[in-house]
């Protein structure tokens, strides 16, 4: 598992984010405080405070991480 901080501060960004990660078979979780939601769920994402960066847990094998990180580049704010 790898964790990165992502910014999803607009409706369009949330839509493209969920479309981008839905291509992958493994799980992604967004963590905000004590809340953990499925990052592929639009409804779940909109239940979070999107005004600040959110932790994204990527449950992928090492062999898939390069491709995932390339797709996530537009959303990552810190590493």
C-alpha positions as CSV (number, residue, x, y, z in Angstrom):
1,X,0.0,0.0,0.0
2,X,1.1,3.5,-0.8
3,X,-0.3,6.8,0.6
4,X,-0.3,10.1,-1.2
5,X,-2.1,13.5,-0.6
6,X,-4.5,14.5,-3.3
7,X,-6.5,17.7,-4.0
8,X,-10.1,17.2,-5.3
9,X,-11.3,20.8,-4.9
10,X,-13.8,21.0,-7.8
11,X,-16.6,18.9,-9.2
12,X,-14.9,18.4,-12.5
13,X,-11.7,17.2,-10.7
14,X,-13.7,14.7,-8.6
15,X,-15.4,13.3,-11.8
16,X,-12.2,12.9,-13.7
17,X,-10.5,11.4,-10.6
18,X,-13.1,8.7,-10.2
19,X,-13.1,7.9,-13.9
20,X,-9.3,7.7,-13.9
21,X,-9.0,5.3,-10.9
22,X,-12.0,3.2,-11.9
23,X,-9.9,1.7,-14.7
24,X,-7.8,-0.2,-12.1
25,X,-9.1,-3.4,-10.4
26,X,-7.5,-2.8,-7.0
27,X,-8.9,-0.6,-4.2
28,X,-8.4,3.0,-3.4
29,X,-9.4,4.6,-0.1
30,X,-9.7,8.3,0.8
31,X,-9.0,9.1,4.4
32,X,-10.1,12.3,6.0
33,X,-9.8,12.4,9.8
34,X,-11.6,9.3,11.1
35,X,-13.5,8.8,7.8
36,X,-12.4,6.2,5.3
37,X,-14.4,6.0,2.0
38,X,-14.1,4.2,-1.3
39,X,-12.3,6.6,-3.6
40,X,-14.3,5.2,-6.6
41,X,-17.5,6.4,-5.0
42,X,-18.7,9.9,-6.1
43,X,-21.2,10.1,-3.3
44,X,-18.6,9.1,-0.8
45,X,-16.1,11.7,-2.0
46,X,-18.7,14.5,-1.8
47,X,-19.3,13.6,1.8
48,X,-15.8,14.7,2.7
49,X,-14.3,18.2,3.2
50,X,-12.8,18.8,-0.2
51,X,-11.3,22.2,0.7
52,X,-8.1,20.6,1.9
53,X,-5.8,17.8,0.7
54,X,-7.0,14.3,1.5
55,X,-4.9,11.1,2.0
56,X,-5.3,8.5,-0.7
57,X,-4.4,4.9,0.1
58,X,-3.5,2.9,-2.9
59,X,-3.8,-0.9,-2.5
60,X,-1.8,-1.9,-5.4
61,X,1.2,-4.2,-5.9
62,X,4.7,-2.7,-6.6
63,X,4.4,-3.6,-10.3
64,X,1.3,-1.5,-10.8
65,X,2.4,1.6,-8.8
66,X,4.3,3.4,-11.6
67,X,1.2,3.3,-13.9
68,X,-1.1,4.5,-11.0
69,X,1.2,7.3,-10.0
70,X,1.3,8.5,-13.6
71,X,-2.5,8.6,-13.7
72,X,-2.7,10.4,-10.4
73,X,-0.1,13.2,-11.2
74,X,-2.7,15.9,-11.8
75,X,-4.3,15.3,-8.3
76,X,-1.2,14.8,-6.1
77,X,-0.2,17.8,-4.0
78,X,2.6,16.3,-1.8
79,X,4.7,13.3,-1.7
